[in-house]
Amino acid sequence: MPSSSAEPHTPSELFSLKGRTALVVGGAGLLGGEISSAFAELGAELVIASRDAKKCAAFGERLRDEFGAKTHALEVDITQPDSIRAMVRETEKLVG
């Protein structure tokens, strides 16, 4: 079956996250960093959150340099419900 020129042709086009936002808790850590990198490579805007906002910001800078990703860094302690609620409120302020 012939493909239309409007159809995506590469994996990054097929799985594009352009125009999407991803909130990745633990997004600068070992596994979360890989997830954040993949989302950045696919074009998502990222909110990277963990207990160490400075680490998230530094990792976000790396993703901006490598992929041109728009990133935000937030602090969150997932053992504290108030911290989680604050992270959600701040995410909504940052990305709508």
C-alpha positions in Angstrom: 0.0 0.0 0.0 1.6 3.3 -1.0 2.1 5.8 1.8 0.9 9.3 1.8 3.5 12.1 2.0 1.7 13.4 5.1 2.4 10.2 7.0 5.3 10.1 9.4 8.3 8.1 8.1 10.8 7.9 11.0 10.4 6.5 14.5 10.9 10.1 15.9 8.1 11.3 13.6 5.9 8.3 14.5 6.4 8.8 18.2 6.7 12.6 18.3 5.8 14.4 21.5 6.0 17.9 20.1 3.4 20.0 21.7 3.2 17.7 24.7 4.4 18.1 28.2 5.9 15.4 30.4 6.2 15.6 34.2 8.9 13.2 35.3 9.3 12.7 39.0 12.9 11.5 39.7 13.6 12.8 36.2 17.3 13.5 36.8 18.0 10.1 38.4 19.2 6.9 36.8 16.0 5.6 35.3 14.1 8.9 35.3 17.0 10.5 33.5 16.7 8.0 30.6 13.0 8.6 30.5 13.5 12.4 30.5 16.2 12.1 27.7 13.8 10.0 25.5 11.0 12.4 26.0 13.3 15.4 25.2 14.6 13.7 22.1 11.0 13.1 20.9 10.2 16.8 21.4 8.3 17.0 24.7 8.5 20.0 27.1 9.7 18.6 30.4 9.0 19.3 34.0 11.8 17.4 35.9 11.1 17.0 39.6 12.9 15.5 42.6 14.1 16.3 46.0 17.1 18.1 44.5 15.9 20.9 42.2 19.4 22.0 41.4 20.2 18.6 40.0 17.0 18.7 38.0 17.9 22.2 36.6 21.4 21.1 35.7 20.1 18.0 33.9 17.4 20.1 32.2 20.2 22.4 30.8 22.0 19.3 29.4 18.7 18.2 27.7 18.3 21.8 26.3 21.9 21.7 24.9 21.5 18.2 23.5 18.0 18.2 22.2 16.8 21.8 22.3 14.2 20.8 24.8 12.2 23.3 26.9 12.7 22.2 30.5 11.6 23.2 34.0 13.0 22.0 37.4 10.9 21.6 40.5 11.5 20.3 44.0 9.2 17.6 45.4 9.3 15.2 48.3 6.9 12.4 47.3 6.5 11.2 50.9 4.8 14.6 51.7 1.3 15.1 50.2 1.6 18.9 50.5 4.8 18.8 48.5 3.1 16.7 45.8 0.2 19.2 45.7 2.6 22.1 45.4 4.5 20.4 42.6 1.2 19.9 40.7 0.2 23.6 41.2 3.6 24.8 40.1 3.5 22.5 37.0 0.1 24.0 36.1 1.5 27.5 36.4 4.6 26.6 34.3 2.9 24.7 31.5 -0.8 25.2 31.8 
